[in-house]
Amino acid sequence: MTRLVYFAWVRERIGKGEEEIDLPSSIATVADLLNHLKTLGEEYEAALQYPDVIRVALDMEHVEHDEPIAGAREIGIFPPMTGG
């Protein structure tokens, strides 16, 4: 099981703050994960419709979309951050 944590408007659009899911073995990278999540329902598709702007952290460390997710205990998914 992989723990996914959603933040800000990603959380609002999906309708939950976190969940644990079993990922198919074909999901190897962050990009694979985002594409897979979009197939889980309209709310996921709406939240992840522009994957290029989605930021991801594996075990609290920001990574690029080509990063392998193997071994990650927690995956955070959130919109771009702004300064302030």
mmCIF file of the C-alpha atoms, coordinates in Angstrom:
data_MODEL
# 
_entry.id   MODEL 
# 
loop_
_atom_site.group_PDB 
_atom_site.id 
_atom_site.type_symbol 
_atom_site.label_atom_id 
_atom_site.label_alt_id 
_atom_site.label_comp_id 
_atom_site.label_asym_id 
_atom_site.label_entity_id 
_atom_site.label_seq_id 
_atom_site.pdbx_PDB_ins_code 
_atom_site.Cartn_x 
_atom_site.Cartn_y 
_atom_site.Cartn_z 
_atom_site.occupancy 
_atom_site.B_iso_or_equiv 
_atom_site.pdbx_formal_charge 
_atom_site.auth_seq_id 
_atom_site.auth_comp_id 
_atom_site.auth_asym_id 
_atom_site.auth_atom_id 
_atom_site.pdbx_PDB_model_num 
ATOM 1  C CA . MET A 1 1  ? 0.000   0.000  0.000   1.00 0.00 ? 1  MET A CA 1 
ATOM 2  C CA . THR A 1 2  ? 1.140   3.506  -0.804  1.00 0.00 ? 2  THR A CA 1 
ATOM 3  C CA . ARG A 1 3  ? 0.001   6.521  1.194   1.00 0.00 ? 3  ARG A CA 1 
ATOM 4  C CA . LEU A 1 4  ? -1.006  9.471  -0.962  1.00 0.00 ? 4  LEU A CA 1 
ATOM 5  C CA . VAL A 1 5  ? -1.467  12.891 0.623   1.00 0.00 ? 5  VAL A CA 1 
ATOM 6  C CA . TYR A 1 6  ? -3.245  15.662 -1.292  1.00 0.00 ? 6  TYR A CA 1 
ATOM 7  C CA . PHE A 1 7  ? -2.814  19.382 -0.642  1.00 0.00 ? 7  PHE A CA 1 
ATOM 8  C CA . ALA A 1 8  ? -4.650  22.664 -1.399  1.00 0.00 ? 8  ALA A CA 1 
ATOM 9  C CA . TRP A 1 9  ? -6.908  22.624 -4.462  1.00 0.00 ? 9  TRP A CA 1 
ATOM 10 C CA . VAL A 1 10 ? -5.811  19.096 -5.406  1.00 0.00 ? 10 VAL A CA 1 
ATOM 11 C CA . ARG A 1 11 ? -7.322  17.925 -2.093  1.00 0.00 ? 11 ARG A CA 1 
ATOM 12 C CA . GLU A 1 12 ? -10.452 20.017 -2.639  1.00 0.00 ? 12 GLU A CA 1 
ATOM 13 C CA . ARG A 1 13 ? -11.062 18.649 -6.138  1.00 0.00 ? 13 ARG A CA 1 
ATOM 14 C CA . ILE A 1 14 ? -10.414 15.018 -5.195  1.00 0.00 ? 14 ILE A CA 1 
ATOM 15 C CA . GLY A 1 15 ? -12.501 15.393 -2.052  1.00 0.00 ? 15 GLY A CA 1 
ATOM 16 C CA . LYS A 1 16 ? -10.096 13.810 0.436   1.00 0.00 ? 16 LYS A CA 1 
ATOM 17 C CA . GLY A 1 17 ? -6.863  14.717 2.155   1.00 0.00 ? 17 GLY A CA 1 
ATOM 18 C CA . GLU A 1 18 ? -5.203  11.337 1.918   1.00 0.00 ? 18 GLU A CA 1 
ATOM 19 C CA . GLU A 1 19 ? -5.693  7.705  1.054   1.00 0.00 ? 19 GLU A CA 1 
ATOM 20 C CA . GLU A 1 20 ? -3.814  4.428  0.857   1.00 0.00 ? 20 GLU A CA 1 
ATOM 21 C CA . ILE A 1 21 ? -3.942  2.569  -2.429  1.00 0.00 ? 21 ILE A CA 1 
ATOM 22 C CA . ASP A 1 22 ? -2.402  -0.480 -4.044  1.00 0.00 ? 22 ASP A CA 1 
ATOM 23 C CA . LEU A 1 23 ? -0.553  0.617  -7.150  1.00 0.00 ? 23 LEU A CA 1 
ATOM 24 C CA . PRO A 1 24 ? -0.218  -1.676 -10.166 1.00 0.00 ? 24 PRO A CA 1 
ATOM 25 C CA . SER A 1 25 ? 3.332   -2.869 -10.753 1.00 0.00 ? 25 SER A CA 1 
ATOM 26 C CA . SER A 1 26 ? 3.353   -0.944 -14.049 1.00 0.00 ? 26 SER A CA 1 
ATOM 27 C CA . ILE A 1 27 ? 3.452   2.361  -12.117 1.00 0.00 ? 27 ILE A CA 1 
ATOM 28 C CA . ALA A 1 28 ? 7.173   3.141  -11.979 1.00 0.00 ? 28 ALA A CA 1 
ATOM 29 C CA . THR A 1 29 ? 7.526   6.943  -12.017 1.00 0.00 ? 29 THR A CA 1 
ATOM 30 C CA . VAL A 1 30 ? 5.737   10.010 -10.733 1.00 0.00 ? 30 VAL A CA 1 
ATOM 31 C CA . ALA A 1 31 ? 4.375   10.633 -14.251 1.00 0.00 ? 31 ALA A CA 1 
ATOM 32 C CA . ASP A 1 32 ? 2.998   7.069  -14.359 1.00 0.00 ? 32 ASP A CA 1 
ATOM 33 C CA . LEU A 1 33 ? 1.327   7.663  -11.006 1.00 0.00 ? 33 LEU A CA 1 
ATOM 34 C CA . LEU A 1 34 ? -0.327  10.911 -12.100 1.00 0.00 ? 34 LEU A CA 1 
ATOM 35 C CA . ASN A 1 35 ? -1.607  9.273  -15.289 1.00 0.00 ? 35 ASN A CA 1 
ATOM 36 C CA . HIS A 1 36 ? -2.950  6.320  -13.296 1.00 0.00 ? 36 HIS A CA 1 
ATOM 37 C CA . LEU A 1 37 ? -4.705  8.530  -10.758 1.00 0.00 ? 37 LEU A CA 1 
ATOM 38 C CA . LYS A 1 38 ? -6.548  10.362 -13.534 1.00 0.00 ? 38 LYS A CA 1 
ATOM 39 C CA . THR A 1 39 ? -8.259  7.049  -14.389 1.00 0.00 ? 39 THR A CA 1 
ATOM 40 C CA . LEU A 1 40 ? -9.767  6.672  -10.909 1.00 0.00 ? 40 LEU A CA 1 
ATOM 41 C CA . GLY A 1 41 ? -12.699 9.016  -11.474 1.00 0.00 ? 41 GLY A CA 1 
ATOM 42 C CA . GLU A 1 42 ? -13.872 12.432 -12.577 1.00 0.00 ? 42 GLU A CA 1 
ATOM 43 C CA . GLU A 1 43 ? -12.643 14.127 -9.406  1.00 0.00 ? 43 GLU A CA 1 
ATOM 44 C CA . TYR A 1 44 ? -9.092  12.830 -9.966  1.00 0.00 ? 44 TYR A CA 1 
ATOM 45 C CA . GLU A 1 45 ? -9.199  13.784 -13.620 1.00 0.00 ? 45 GLU A CA 1 
ATOM 46 C CA . ALA A 1 46 ? -10.309 17.318 -12.708 1.00 0.00 ? 46 ALA A CA 1 
ATOM 47 C CA . ALA A 1 47 ? -7.594  17.685 -10.067 1.00 0.00 ? 47 ALA A CA 1 
ATOM 48 C CA . LEU A 1 48 ? -4.829  16.375 -12.321 1.00 0.00 ? 48 LEU A CA 1 
ATOM 49 C CA . GLN A 1 49 ? -5.941  17.651 -15.712 1.00 0.00 ? 49 GLN A CA 1 
ATOM 50 C CA . TYR A 1 50 ? -2.758  19.732 -16.060 1.00 0.00 ? 50 TYR A CA 1 
ATOM 51 C CA . PRO A 1 51 ? -0.076  17.349 -14.766 1.00 0.00 ? 51 PRO A CA 1 
ATOM 52 C CA . ASP A 1 52 ? 2.783   19.680 -15.748 1.00 0.00 ? 52 ASP A CA 1 
ATOM 53 C CA . VAL A 1 53 ? 1.823   22.080 -12.932 1.00 0.00 ? 53 VAL A CA 1 
ATOM 54 C CA . ILE A 1 54 ? 1.418   19.383 -10.286 1.00 0.00 ? 54 ILE A CA 1 
ATOM 55 C CA . ARG A 1 55 ? 4.263   19.121 -7.764  1.00 0.00 ? 55 ARG A CA 1 
ATOM 56 C CA . VAL A 1 56 ? 5.117   15.841 -6.066  1.00 0.00 ? 56 VAL A CA 1 
ATOM 57 C CA . ALA A 1 57 ? 7.137   14.915 -2.995  1.00 0.00 ? 57 ALA A CA 1 
ATOM 58 C CA . LEU A 1 58 ? 8.356   11.412 -2.223  1.00 0.00 ? 58 LEU A CA 1 
ATOM 59 C CA . ASP A 1 59 ? 8.798   10.962 1.523   1.00 0.00 ? 59 ASP A CA 1 
ATOM 60 C CA . MET A 1 60 ? 8.741   14.774 1.910   1.00 0.00 ? 60 MET A CA 1 
ATOM 61 C CA . GLU A 1 61 ? 11.373  15.459 -0.758  1.00 0.00 ? 61 GLU A CA 1 
ATOM 62 C CA . HIS A 1 62 ? 10.392  17.320 -3.937  1.00 0.00 ? 62 HIS A CA 1 
ATOM 63 C CA . VAL A 1 63 ? 11.051  15.329 -7.090  1.00 0.00 ? 63 VAL A CA 1 
ATOM 64 C CA . GLU A 1 64 ? 10.612  15.626 -10.850 1.00 0.00 ? 64 GLU A CA 1 
ATOM 65 C CA . HIS A 1 65 ? 7.995   13.646 -12.746 1.00 0.00 ? 65 HIS A CA 1 
ATOM 66 C CA . ASP A 1 66 ? 10.575  11.191 -14.113 1.00 0.00 ? 66 ASP A CA 1 
ATOM 67 C CA . GLU A 1 67 ? 11.604  10.130 -10.590 1.00 0.00 ? 67 GLU A CA 1 
ATOM 68 C CA . PRO A 1 68 ? 10.988  6.436  -9.712  1.00 0.00 ? 68 PRO A CA 1 
ATOM 69 C CA . ILE A 1 69 ? 8.459   5.940  -6.912  1.00 0.00 ? 69 ILE A CA 1 
ATOM 70 C CA . ALA A 1 70 ? 9.685   2.494  -5.796  1.00 0.00 ? 70 ALA A CA 1 
ATOM 71 C CA . GLY A 1 71 ? 10.127  2.353  -2.043  1.00 0.00 ? 71 GLY A CA 1 
ATOM 72 C CA . ALA A 1 72 ? 8.306   5.616  -1.294  1.00 0.00 ? 72 ALA A CA 1 
ATOM 73 C CA . ARG A 1 73 ? 6.230   5.348  1.871   1.00 0.00 ? 73 ARG A CA 1 
ATOM 74 C CA . GLU A 1 74 ? 4.376   8.627  1.328   1.00 0.00 ? 74 GLU A CA 1 
ATOM 75 C CA . ILE A 1 75 ? 3.665   10.593 -1.833  1.00 0.00 ? 75 ILE A CA 1 
ATOM 76 C CA . GLY A 1 76 ? 2.495   14.189 -1.524  1.00 0.00 ? 76 GLY A CA 1 
ATOM 77 C CA . ILE A 1 77 ? 0.644   15.723 -4.461  1.00 0.00 ? 77 ILE A CA 1 
ATOM 78 C CA . PHE A 1 78 ? 0.019   19.463 -4.610  1.00 0.00 ? 78 PHE A CA 1 
ATOM 79 C CA . PRO A 1 79 ? -0.356  22.454 -6.901  1.00 0.00 ? 79 PRO A CA 1 
ATOM 80 C CA . PRO A 1 80 ? 2.493   24.864 -7.585  1.00 0.00 ? 80 PRO A CA 1 
ATOM 81 C CA . MET A 1 81 ? 3.589   26.938 -4.631  1.00 0.00 ? 81 MET A CA 1 
ATOM 82 C CA . THR A 1 82 ? 3.716   30.699 -4.808  1.00 0.00 ? 82 THR A CA 1 
ATOM 83 C CA . GLY A 1 83 ? 5.976   33.055 -2.943  1.00 0.00 ? 83 GLY A CA 1 
ATOM 84 C CA . GLY A 1 84 ? 4.730   35.425 -0.357  1.00 0.00 ? 84 GLY A CA 1 
# 
